[in-house]
Amino acid sequence: MQNIVAKLNEAKRQKGCTLKQLAESSGLSQGTVNKIMSGELKSVRPDKLSRLAAALDVSEQWLLGTDAPYLGMVAIACISPEVRVGDCDFNAKKIVEAVRQAAQNNVQIAVLPELSVTGYTCGDLFFSDSLRNAAVTSLCDIAAALADLDVITVVGLPLCGNDGRLYNVAAVLLHGQVLGVIPKKNLPNYNEFMEKRFFCPYDGPNTTVYLLGKQVPFGVRLLFDNALHSEMRFAVEVCEDVWVADSPSVGHAAAGANAVLNLSSSNETIVKAAYRKKMIEIQSAKCGVIYAYCSSGPSESTSATVFSAHNMVCENGQCLAEAQPFGSGYVEAVADFDFIRNERARLDKGRTPDGYDVVSFCLPLKGVARTYDPNPFVPVENADEVCERALTILSFGLKKRIDHIGAKKLVLGVSGGSDSTLALLVAKRALELSNRSAKDIVAVTMPCFGTSKRTLGNSLSLMSELGCEVRQIDISAAVTQHLKDIGHNFAPDTVYENAQARERTQVLMDIANAENGLVVGTGDMSEAALGWSTFNGDQMSMYAAIASVPKTLVKTLLAHCEHHSKGTLKKVLHDIIETPVSPELLPTDSEGNIAQITENSVGPYQLHDYFLFLIVRKGFGARKVFELAKRSFAGIYDDATILKWLRFFVKRFFSQQFKRSCTPDSVRLGSVDLSKMSLRIPTDACPDVWLQELEGLD
């Protein structure tokens, strides 16, 4: 953290700004900026570091000291520079200036608006060969001026095809060459510009067009493929092609495009921006692609309408970045082609469409990266609503099982820890859905050698406040007898610990038999990922009520319940949330306090949930996860700590699959699920490939 603070102050000196000015430009409070810049804080959230980097005009990579290798990510910019309608030379210079500026930010794909070389609103001037010839000349100038950059640049212009017809096209430029030309397939005739008056639609077979001294590919079914990085495959479409029902995007994605670039001129109305954003998000989700959308700005003619430069980059349904209408007209985002490729491999099993031609190019890609949320399972937007929905899903899942088997009682162990508390709250809600009382819950607390005064007291208070049938069964004597029976010396080893967990499960199962009840499991997904459970102990139940809830979300859901509670229940829930995570299987200290802290043994659950999300949901390799984690946890965990627990996670995740493959049923809650219905990996799969990626990083 000290190195980051030093770089922040160095950048501040070079920029020549005051702390007050830095606070204003970053959107942070002056008090927060003071604490960060003085080094008072031991850790700083990544989003705050990002805002400070932007305010100081430095890159996050420089600030964080993470000159990462190529990680399957590419920086994309959508740029709407100033235009003068019909002035191709002026427009070309503005395009070159904007792209060169973007290249300084490591952008490697730059998308400009529809007809950006001439301006979209030229009207009947498109019929003039003077304008069309000037457009081609300016295209040549743009290509030459950007030839030294490793940047794919996509611009729009009017162009006559080999058939003599006039088309509205997008030209893809790289290293001074035109890689291909994509004509507009669908022409609107409902707006003020009546494009069918000027241009011809094109949906024929791919062909070529003579441009800049040679024949180049021409057609709507072109797929551009980076020979150096196969995941970077993209297609291009023009404006209306995304608005129509038979959008080419679907075919582009089916043909293998991981990104679609759209050159647009969407005029602005008072309700259109929200609809436009929703449409682009849906299109990117429906096709499973990165979708970059760039539209004309307010410097176009305003004779009939106004354009707002509403630009955005979306990824699989998520808007990564958006240039608000009538703003700067510039938006930049780091898009994860690697993730899209993994997602498509997992989901896309359709037939590849015919008629596509692949245009190969060679573009070395840079080591850019974005900062993933360090708490990917914890909701940020609409958190209250999301938490309530999560609890509802879990409760309905348990309700169905209760109704199906006709359980008279729900039986579960309540330790006073966070997991069993959440399971108990879900059980109460499930019964309420069937108009049943919490008295139908047999809540059992089973103190033994490691039970602390704090957790025992909280468990009893919680069960009483919720109105359950409370049973306190001390299992110390039973476990002691069992250890004597097997000749154990009472050393606090694995046998000593697991004997307690298995005794508790036996007690619960037998009570369920006696009560015609259902044993509700209390294990969470993070424990399942690490195999941090006792086989045929807490690993087993009759229904795993919260098995799809990661540890970081468990406490978030409890905090939600606490917020909506009152009195003693609120107080108890708060203390349970604050209690360190512990299985309480080792003896307490002399004052009856918890002696066994789980995260001292397995590492921070925040890190493990992050690893779990990126490895299972995103499909990333271990090296990429490490590089991304360094960014996400900068100032929170050092590199050595991240690497240590990532190796631990990989080893445990593979070796403990045998426990997950024989767990009880559970309802799926989110995009990551480790149940035997969702995760299909052999119990004897090897982690060597993942671990080898981490060799030599110490």
C-alpha positions in Angstrom: 0.0 0.0 0.0 2.9 2.4 0.7 4.1 2.0 -2.9 0.6 2.9 -4.2 0.5 6.0 -1.9 3.9 7.1 -3.2 2.7 6.8 -6.8 -0.5 8.7 -6.1 1.5 11.6 -4.6 3.9 11.6 -7.4 1.1 11.8 -10.0 -0.5 14.5 -7.9 2.7 16.6 -8.0 3.0 16.2 -11.7 -0.6 17.2 -12.3 -0.1 20.2 -10.0 -3.5 19.8 -8.3 -4.6 20.3 -4.7 -6.2 17.7 -2.5 -9.5 19.6 -2.8 -9.3 19.6 -6.6 -8.4 15.9 -6.6 -11.4 15.2 -4.4 -13.7 17.1 -6.7 -12.4 15.5 -9.9 -12.5 11.9 -8.4 -15.9 12.3 -6.8 -14.5 11.2 -3.4 -14.8 13.2 -0.2 -11.9 15.3 0.7 -11.6 13.5 4.0 -11.2 10.2 2.2 -8.7 11.6 -0.2 -6.7 13.0 2.7 -6.6 9.6 4.4 -5.6 7.8 1.2 -2.9 10.3 0.2 -1.4 10.4 3.7 -1.1 6.6 3.9 -3.4 6.5 6.9 -5.5 3.7 5.5 -4.2 0.2 5.4 -6.3 -0.7 2.5 -8.3 1.1 -0.2 -11.2 -0.3 -2.2 -10.2 -0.9 -5.9 -13.0 1.4 -7.2 -11.6 4.3 -5.2 -8.1 3.7 -6.6 -9.6 3.6 -10.1 -11.3 7.0 -9.6 -8.1 8.5 -8.3 -6.1 7.1 -11.2 -8.6 8.6 -13.7 -8.6 12.0 -11.9 -4.7 12.0 -12.0 -4.6 10.9 -15.7 -2.5 7.8 -14.9 -3.3 4.2 -15.7 -4.4 1.7 -13.1 -1.7 -0.6 -14.2 1.0 2.0 -13.5 -0.6 2.8 -10.2 -1.0 -0.8 -9.1 2.4 -1.9 -10.5 0.7 -4.7 -12.4 2.1 -4.7 -15.8 0.2 -8.0 -16.5 0.8 -10.3 -19.4 -1.9 -10.6 -22.0 -5.0 -12.0 -20.2 -7.5 -12.4 -23.0 -8.7 -8.9 -22.6 -8.9 -6.1 -25.1 -9.5 -2.4 -24.6 -12.3 -1.1 -26.9 -13.3 2.5 -27.4 -16.4 3.9 -29.1 -15.6 7.4 -30.3 -17.9 10.1 -31.7 -15.6 12.9 -32.7 -16.7 16.3 -34.0 -17.9 16.3 -37.6 -18.5 18.8 -40.3 -21.1 17.6 -42.6 -19.6 16.9 -46.0 -16.0 17.9 -45.0 -14.2 14.6 -45.3 -10.7 16.1 -44.8 -11.8 17.7 -41.4 -13.5 14.5 -40.3 -10.6 12.4 -41.2 -8.2 14.5 -39.1 -10.6 14.4 -36.1 -10.9 10.6 -36.5 -7.1 10.2 -36.6 -6.6 12.5 -33.6 -9.2 10.6 -31.6 -7.9 7.2 -32.4 -4.3 8.1 -31.6 -5.4 9.5 -28.3 -7.3 6.3 -27.5 -4.2 4.3 -28.4 -2.3 6.0 -25.6 -4.8 4.3 -23.3 -3.9 0.9 -24.8 -7.1 0.8 -26.8 -6.8 -1.8 -29.6 -10.3 -1.6 -31.1 -11.7 1.8 -32.0 -15.2 2.1 -33.4 -16.5 5.3 -35.0 -20.1 6.2 -36.0 -22.0 5.3 -39.1 -20.8 7.4 -42.1 -18.3 9.1 -39.9 -16.0 10.1 -42.8 -18.7 12.2 -44.4 -21.2 12.8 -41.7 -24.5 10.9 -41.6 -26.7 13.8 -42.5 -25.4 14.6 -46.0 -28.7 13.8 -47.7 -28.7 14.1 -51.5 -25.0 15.0 -51.4 -24.3 11.3 -51.2 -25.3 11.2 -54.9 -22.2 13.4 -55.7 -19.1 11.6 -56.8 -17.2 14.6 -55.4 -18.3 13.6 -51.9 -17.8 9.9 -52.5 -14.4 10.3 -54.0 -13.4 12.6 -51.1 -14.6 10.0 -48.7 -12.3 7.3 -50.3 -9.4 9.7 -50.3 -9.9 10.5 -46.6 -10.2 6.7 -45.9 -6.8 6.3 -47.5 -5.5 9.2 -45.3 -6.9 7.7 -42.2 -5.4 4.3 -42.9 -2.0 5.8 -43.6 -2.0 8.0 -40.6 -2.9 5.1 -38.3 -0.6 2.5 -40.0 1.9 2.6 -37.1 -0.7 1.7 -34.5 -1.7 -1.7 -33.3 -5.3 -0.6 -33.4 -8.3 -2.0 -35.3 -10.2 1.1 -36.5 -13.7 0.8 -37.9 -15.1 3.9 -39.8 -18.2 4.5 -41.9 -18.5 6.0 -45.4 -20.6 5.8 -48.6 -19.1 3.5 -51.2 -20.0 2.2 -54.6 -19.7 -1.5 -55.0 -18.3 -3.4 -58.0 -22.0 -3.5 -59.1 -22.1 0.3 -59.3 -24.7 0.5 -56.5 -24.2 2.9 -53.6 -23.9 1.4 -50.1 -23.6 2.6 -46.6 -20.5 0.7 -45.4 -18.1 0.1 -42.5 -14.5 -0.2 -43.3 -12.1 -2.2 -41.0 -8.6 -0.8 -41.0 -5.3 -2.1 -39.6 -1.7 -1.3 -40.2 -2.5 0.9 -43.2 -4.7 -1.7 -44.9 -8.4 -2.2 -45.3 -9.2 -5.7 -44.0 -12.8 -5.7 -45.2 -15.9 -3.7 -46.0 -19.3 -4.4 -44.5 -22.4 -3.0 -46.2 -25.5 -2.1 -44.3 -28.1 -4.9 -44.6 -31.2 -3.2 -43.3 -32.1 0.4 -44.3 -34.6 2.4 -42.3 -37.2 4.3 -44.2 -39.2 5.6 -41.2 -36.9 8.4 -40.0 -36.2 11.8 -41.4 -33.3 10.7 -43.5 -35.0 8.0 -45.6 -31.8 6.0 -46.3 -33.5 4.0 -49.0 -33.5 7.2 -51.0 -29.7 7.1 -51.1 -28.4 3.6 -50.5 -29.0 0.1 -51.5 -29.4 -2.7 -48.8 -27.1 -5.6 -49.3 -27.7 -9.2 -48.3 -26.0 -11.0 -51.1 -23.0 -13.4 -51.0 -19.6 -12.1 -49.9 -17.6 -10.7 -52.8 -14.9 -8.1 -53.1 -14.7 -4.3 -53.8 -11.8 -2.4 -55.3 -10.5 0.0 -52.6 -7.1 1.6 -51.9 -5.5 -0.1 -54.8 -6.7 -3.7 -54.3 -9.7 -5.9 -54.1 -10.8 -6.3 -50.4 -13.5 -8.6 -49.0 -17.0 -7.1 -49.1 -20.2 -8.5 -47.5 -22.3 -8.8 -44.4 -21.0 -12.2 -43.5 -17.3 -11.5 -42.8 -15.6 -12.8 -39.6 -12.4 -11.1 -38.6 -10.0 -13.4 -36.9 -6.8 -12.5 -35.1 -4.3 -15.2 -36.1 -2.1 -14.4 -33.0 -5.0 -14.6 -30.5 -7.8 -16.9 -31.6 -10.3 -15.6 -29.0 -10.3 -12.2 -30.7 -12.9 -12.8 -33.4 -15.3 -10.1 -34.3 -17.9 -9.1 -36.9 -19.3 -5.7 -37.9 -22.8 -4.4 -38.6 -24.3 -1.0 -39.3 -26.9 0.7 -37.1 -30.3 -0.6 -38.2 -28.9 -4.1 -38.4 -29.2 -4.4 -34.6 -32.7 -2.9 -34.4 -34.5 -5.4 -36.6 -35.9 -8.8 -35.7 -33.6 -10.7 -38.0 -30.4 -9.0 -36.8 -27.2 -10.3 -38.4 -25.7 -10.4 -34.8 -27.3 -13.9 -34.3 -25.5 -15.3 -37.3 -22.3 -13.5 -36.5 -22.3 -15.1 -33.0 -23.2 -18.6 -34.4 -20.3 -18.2 -36.9 -17.9 -17.7 -34.1 -17.7 -14.0 -33.5 -17.0 -13.1 -29.9 -17.6 -9.4 -30.4 -19.9 -7.4 -32.7 -19.0 -3.8 -33.5 -21.9 -1.5 -34.5 -21.5 1.8 -36.3 -24.7 3.7 -35.8 -26.5 7.1 -36.2 -29.3 6.8 -33.8 -31.1 10.1 -33.3 -32.2 11.2 -29.9 -35.7 11.6 -28.4 -36.8 12.0 -24.8 -37.4 8.3 -24.3 -35.0 6.6 -26.7 -31.8 6.4 -24.6 -33.1 3.9 -22.0 -34.6 1.8 -24.7 -31.4 1.9 -26.7 -29.3 0.8 -23.8 -31.7 -2.0 -22.9 -31.7 -3.2 -26.5 -27.9 -3.4 -26.7 -27.6 -5.2 -23.3 -30.2 -7.7 -24.5 -28.5 -8.2 -27.8 -25.1 -8.9 -26.2 -26.8 -11.4 -23.8 -28.9 -13.1 -26.4 -25.9 -13.6 -28.7 -23.4 -14.1 -25.9 -21.0 -11.5 -27.3 -19.2 -8.3 -26.5 -21.2 -5.6 -28.2 -19.6 -2.2 -29.0 -22.1 0.4 -30.1 -21.0 3.8 -31.4 -23.4 6.5 -32.6 -23.2 10.0 -34.2 -22.9 13.1 -32.0 -24.6 16.5 -31.8 -22.2 18.1 -34.3 -24.2 16.3 -37.1 -26.8 18.5 -38.9 -29.7 19.5 -36.7 -32.0 20.4 -39.6 -34.4 17.7 -38.6 -33.2 15.9 -35.5 -30.4 15.7 -32.9 -27.8 13.0 -32.3 -26.3 12.5 -28.8 -23.3 10.2 -29.1 -24.8 7.6 -26.8 -22.1 5.0 -26.9 -21.7 1.8 -24.9 -19.8 -1.4 -24.6 -21.7 -4.4 -23.3 -20.5 -7.9 -22.5 -22.8 -10.9 -22.3 -25.7 -8.6 -21.1 -23.6 -6.4 -18.7 -23.0 -2.8 -19.7 -19.2 -2.3 -19.0 -19.2 1.4 -19.9 -21.5 4.0 -21.3 -21.1 7.5 -22.7 -24.2 9.3 -21.6 -26.2 11.2 -24.2 -24.7 14.6 -25.0 -21.6 13.8 -23.1 -18.0 13.5 -24.3 -18.9 11.0 -27.0 -16.0 8.8 -25.8 -16.4 5.5 -23.9 -13.7 2.9 -23.2 -13.9 -0.5 -21.7 -11.7 -3.6 -21.2 -13.7 -6.5 -22.7 -12.9 -10.0 -21.8 -12.7 -12.1 -25.0 -11.4 -15.0 -23.0 -14.6 -15.1 -20.9 -16.8 -14.9 -23.9 -15.0 -17.8 -25.6 -15.4 -19.9 -22.4 -19.1 -19.0 -22.2 -19.7 -19.8 -25.8 -17.9 -23.1 -25.5 -20.2 -23.9 -22.5 -23.5 -22.8 -24.0 -23.3 -22.6 -27.8 -24.2 -25.9 -29.4 -26.1 -24.7 -32.4 -25.3 -25.1 -36.1 -22.7 -22.9 -37.7 -24.4 -20.7 -40.4 -23.2 -21.0 -44.0 -21.8 -18.2 -46.2 -19.2 -16.7 -43.8 -15.7 -15.9 -44.9 -12.9 -15.5 -42.4 -10.6 -12.5 -42.8 -7.3 -13.2 -40.9 -5.0 -10.5 -39.5 -2.1 -10.4 -37.1 -2.4 -8.1 -34.1 -0.2 -8.5 -31.0 -2.4 -7.7 -28.0 -1.4 -5.8 -24.9 -1.6 -6.9 -21.3 -4.6 -4.8 -20.3 -7.0 -5.9 -17.6 -10.0 -4.7 -15.7 -10.6 -4.9 -12.0 -13.2 -7.5 -11.2 -15.4 -7.0 -8.1 -13.5 -8.5 -5.1 -16.9 -9.7 -3.8 -18.6 -11.1 -6.9 -21.4 -12.8 -5.0 -22.4 -9.8 -2.9 -25.1 -7.6 -4.5 -24.3 -3.9 -4.8 -27.2 -2.5 -6.8 -30.7 -3.2 -5.4 -29.1 -5.2 -2.6 -32.3 -5.3 -0.5 -34.3 -6.6 -3.3 -31.7 -9.2 -4.3 -31.3 -10.5 -0.8 -35.1 -10.8 -0.4 -35.3 -12.7 -3.7 -32.5 -15.0 -2.6 -34.2 -15.9 0.7 -37.4 -16.5 -1.2 -35.8 -18.9 -3.7 -34.1 -20.9 -0.8 -37.4 -21.0 1.1 -39.5 -22.2 -1.8 -36.9 -24.9 -2.5 -37.2 -26.2 1.0 -41.0 -25.8 1.0 -41.4 -28.1 -2.0 -39.3 -30.8 -0.3 -41.3 -30.5 2.9 -44.6 -30.8 1.0 -43.4 -33.7 -1.1 -42.4 -36.0 1.7 -45.0 -34.8 4.2 -42.5 -33.9 6.9 -44.1 -33.2 10.2 -41.0 -31.4 11.6 -37.8 -29.8 10.3 -34.8 -30.8 12.3 -31.5 -28.9 12.2 -28.5 -28.2 14.4 -28.1 -24.6 15.5 -24.5 -23.8 16.6 -24.8 -20.0 16.9 -22.7 -19.6 13.8 -23.7 -17.8 10.6 -24.5 -20.8 8.4 -26.9 -22.6 10.8 -28.5 -19.2 11.6 -29.2 -18.6 7.9 -30.5 -22.2 7.5 -32.8 -21.7 10.5 -34.2 -18.4 9.0 -34.8 -20.2 5.7 -36.6 -23.1 7.5 -38.9 -20.6 9.3 -39.7 -18.9 6.0 -40.4 -22.2 4.3 -42.9 -23.2 6.9 -44.6 -19.8 6.8 -45.1 -20.3 3.0 -47.3 -23.3 4.0 -49.0 -21.4 6.8 -47.1 -23.5 9.4 -45.6 -22.3 12.7 -41.9 -22.2 13.7 -42.9 -24.7 16.4 -42.6 -27.3 13.7 -38.9 -26.7 13.8 -36.9 -28.9 16.2 -33.8 -26.7 16.7 -31.0 -28.6 18.4 -27.9 -27.1 19.9 -25.3 -29.7 20.8 -22.4 -28.3 22.8 -19.2 -30.3 23.1 -15.5 -29.7 23.7 -15.1 -26.6 21.5 -18.4 -24.9 22.1 -18.0 -21.3 23.3 -20.2 -19.4 25.7 -20.8 -16.8 23.0 -22.1 -19.2 20.4 -24.1 -21.3 22.8 -25.8 -18.3 24.2 -26.6 -16.9 20.8 -28.0 -20.2 19.6 -30.4 -20.5 22.5 -31.5 -16.9 22.2 -32.0 -17.2 18.4 -34.1 -20.4 18.7 -36.2 -18.9 21.4 -36.8 -15.6 19.6 -37.9 -17.5 16.4 -40.3 -19.6 18.3 -38.8 -23.0 17.6 -38.9 -26.1 19.7 -35.5 -25.8 21.5 -33.5 -28.8 22.5 -30.1 -28.6 24.1 -28.2 -31.9 24.0 -24.7 -32.0 25.3 -22.8 -34.6 23.3 -19.6 -34.5 25.3 -20.2 -37.8 27.1 -21.3 -39.6 23.9 -18.2 -38.4 22.0 -15.9 -39.3 24.9 -17.4 -42.8 25.1 -17.0 -43.2 21.3 -13.3 -42.1 21.4 -12.7 -44.6 24.3 -14.4 -47.3 22.3 -12.0 -46.9 19.3 -8.9 -46.5 21.5 -8.3 -42.9 20.8 -5.9 -41.0 23.1 -8.0 -37.7 23.0 -5.3 -35.8 21.2 -7.0 -32.9 19.3 -6.5 -34.5 15.8 -8.8 -35.1 12.9 -10.5 -38.1 14.6 -11.1 -36.0 17.7 -12.7 -33.2 15.6 -14.7 -35.4 13.2 -16.1 -37.6 15.9 -18.0 -34.5 17.2 -19.4 -33.6 13.7 -20.6 -37.2 13.1 -22.2 -37.5 16.5 -24.2 -34.3 15.8 -25.4 -35.7 12.5 -26.4 -39.0 14.1 -28.4 -37.1 16.8 -30.2 -35.1 14.2 -31.0 -38.1 12.0 -32.4 -40.1 14.9 -34.5 -37.1 16.1 -35.8 -36.8 12.5 -36.8 -40.5 12.5 -38.6 -40.1 15.8 -40.4 -37.0 14.7 -41.2 -37.9 11.1 -39.0 -35.0 10.2 -36.5 -33.7 7.7 -32.9 -32.9 8.6 -32.0 -29.5 7.1 -28.4 -29.1 6.1 -26.4 -26.1 7.2 -23.4 -26.2 5.0 -22.6 -23.4 2.5 -21.0 -23.4 -1.0 -17.7 -22.0 0.1 -17.2 -24.9 2.5 -18.2 -27.3 -0.3 -15.7 -25.8 -2.7 -12.9 -26.4 -0.1 -14.3 -29.6 1.2 -14.2 -28.0 4.6 -16.7 -30.4 6.2 -16.7 -33.8 7.8 -17.6 -36.6 5.4 -20.9 -38.2 6.7 -20.9 -35.5 9.3 -22.0 -31.9 8.6 -21.6 -32.9 4.9 -24.7 -35.0 5.2 -28.4 -34.0 5.6 -31.8 -34.8 4.0 -31.9 -31.5 2.2 -29.1 -29.0 1.8 -31.0 -25.7 2.3 -28.1 -23.2 1.8 -25.6 -25.3 -0.1 -25.7 -22.8 -3.0 -24.9 -19.8 -0.8 -21.2 -18.7 -0.7 -19.8 -17.6 2.6 -19.6 -13.9 1.6 -23.3 -13.9 0.7 -24.2 -15.7 3.9 -23.3 -12.7 6.0 -24.9 -10.3 3.6 -28.2 -12.2 3.8 -27.9 -12.2 7.6 -27.3 -8.5 7.6 -30.4 -8.1 5.5 -32.4 -10.1 8.0 -30.9 -8.1 10.9 -31.9 -4.8 9.2 -35.5 -6.0 9.0 -35.6 -7.3 12.6 -36.2 -5.6 16.0 -35.3 -6.0 19.6 -33.5 -9.1 20.9 -33.5 -10.9 17.5 -31.8 -7.9 15.9 -29.2 -7.9 18.6 -28.5 -11.6 18.4 -28.3 -11.6 14.6 -25.7 -8.7 14.8 -23.6 -10.6 17.3 -23.7 -13.8 15.1 -22.6 -11.8 12.1 -19.6 -10.5 14.2 -18.7 -13.9 15.5 -15.5 -15.4 13.8 -16.2 -18.4 11.6 -15.3 -21.5 13.5 -16.3 -25.2 13.5 -15.7 -25.2 17.3 -14.2 -28.6 17.3 -11.1 -27.8 19.4 -11.3 -27.0 23.1 -12.0 -23.4 24.1 -9.6 -21.2 25.9 -9.6 -20.9 29.7 -12.3 -18.3 29.5 -14.6 -20.3 27.3 -13.8 -18.3 24.1 -13.5 -19.7 20.6 -10.0 -21.1 20.1 -10.4 -22.4 16.5 -10.7 -19.8 13.8 -11.5 -21.3 10.4 -9.9 -18.6 8.3 -6.6 -19.1 10.1 -6.6 -22.6 8.6 -8.1 -22.2 5.2 -7.5 -18.6 4.4 -9.8 -15.7 3.8 -13.2 -16.7 2.5 -13.3 -13.4 0.6 -10.4 -14.7 -1.5 -11.8 -18.2 -1.9 -15.2 -16.9 -3.1 -13.4 -14.7 -5.6 -11.3 -17.7 -6.9 -14.5 -19.8 -7.0 -16.3 -17.3 -9.2 -13.5 -16.7 -11.6 -12.5 -20.4 -12.0 -16.0 -22.0 -12.1 -18.2 -19.2 -13.5 -15.7 -17.5 -15.8 -13.6 -20.5 -16.7 -10.3 -18.6 -16.1 -7.0 -20.3 -15.6 -5.1 -20.0 -12.4 -2.5 -17.6 -13.8 -5.2 -15.2 -15.0 -7.0 -15.5 -11.7 -3.8 -14.5 -9.9 -3.2 -11.5 -12.1 -6.8 -10.3 -11.7 -6.7 -10.9 -8.0 -3.7 -8.7 -7.6 -5.7 -5.9 -9.1 -8.9 -6.6 -7.2 -7.2 -6.9 -3.8 -4.5 -4.2 -4.2 -4.0 -2.7 -0.8 -6.0 -5.5 0.9 -3.9 -8.7 0.4 -0.3 -8.8 -0.8 0.7 -10.9 -3.8 2.3 -13.7 -1.6 -0.9 -14.1 0.4 -3.1 -14.3 -2.8 -0.7 -16.8 -4.4 -0.6 -19.0 -1.2 -4.4 -19.3 -0.9 -5.0 -19.7 -4.6 -2.7 -22.7 -4.6 -4.5 -24.0 -1.6 -7.9 -23.4 -3.3 -7.0 -25.3 -6.4 -5.6 -28.3 -4.5 -8.6 -28.5 -2.2 -11.2 -27.9 -5.0 -10.0 -30.9 -6.9 -9.2 -33.2 -4.1 -12.5 -32.7 -2.3 -14.9 -33.3 -5.2 -15.7 -36.7 -3.7 -17.6 -35.0 -1.0 -19.6 -32.9 -3.4 -20.5 -35.8 -5.7 -22.6 -37.4 -3.0 -24.3 -34.5 -1.2 -28.1 -34.1 -0.7 -30.3 -32.2 -3.0 -30.1 -28.4 -2.9 -31.7 -25.6 -4.9 -29.6 -23.5 -7.3 -29.4 -19.9 -6.3 -27.0 -18.1 -8.6 -24.7 -18.6 -11.6 -22.3 -20.8 -9.7 -23.5 -24.1 -8.3 -21.4 -27.0 -7.0 -24.2 -29.5 -6.6 -23.9 -32.9 -8.3 -26.6 -31.7 -10.7 -24.6 -28.7 -11.9 -20.9 -29.5 -11.6 -19.8 -32.5 -13.5 -16.2 -33.3 -12.9 -14.6 -36.6 -11.9 -13.7 -37.2 -8.3 -10.2 -38.1 -9.3 -9.4 -35.2 -11.7 -5.9 -33.7 -11.4 -5.1 -30.1 -10.6 -1.7 -30.2 -12.1 -2.5 -28.0 -15.2 -3.8 -25.2 -13.0 -1.0 -25.5 -10.5 1.7 -25.5 -13.2 0.4 -22.1 -14.3 1.4 -20.7 -10.9 4.9 -22.1 -10.9 7.7 -19.5 -10.6 5.4 -16.7 -9.4 6.8 -16.6 -5.9 
